[in-house]
Amino acid sequence: SYRHTLYLLDSNIAAVRPDIPAPTIAIFVLPLYNLFFSILIICMFFFKKSFFMKYYKTKELFILILLSLTLFFSSINSLPVLDRDEARYAQSSKQMIEKNNYLSIKFQDEYRSKKPIGIYWLQSTSVRLLATIKQKTTTQYEVTEDSIWKYRIISSIAALLSLIFLYKLGSRVFGNIEAFYGAIIMSCSLLFIAEAHIAKTDS
């Protein structure tokens, strides 16, 4: 997880600030993140029976959704492409729209059948709803006003639904408080947050 996270941080920093050495930033980011996460867990342990937690006991789902919207959706428009596979997923979904062919997965001229076709259908549907599609010929279309966040939003929604599913399942098996803690821990996982920002199947 840390190795993959460092790769994501290095790719992002190198694209945005090429003048700053990415490993140096990563060395500072990860300890600060771990410190924040540890403080969060300690506060949850000590305040679980306080008035604060009793007041929010009926609002755990609202807190999780608000936290998810902040963590998963806040920067999907500002971050550059973070993974080489993300570009391939996005390009393949875009080609589906341009060629009006939703049965064959192609990256440029090569077939790409490594993953289920559902993710490409979802991404192409998102782009059709959020972007502008112009018809060039009877079988060719052009995607205008395109942006990577229109492909990523599927991953962000999937991460949000996964978090809600974890909370609902955990509340039935262990109880509301335990399910809330588990969902908070999952939502604050750095790797989970990173994958929610990438247009792939991993989220």
Salt bridges, closest charged atoms under 4 A:
ASP19 OD2 - ARG17 NH2 3.03
ASP83 OD2 - LYS200 NZ 3.50
ASP85 OD1 - ARG88 NH1 3.47
GLU86 OE2 - ARG152 NE 2.60
ASP146 OD2 - LYS94 NZ 3.71
GLU195 OE2 - HIS4 NE2 2.86
ASP202 OD2 - LYS200 NZ 3.23
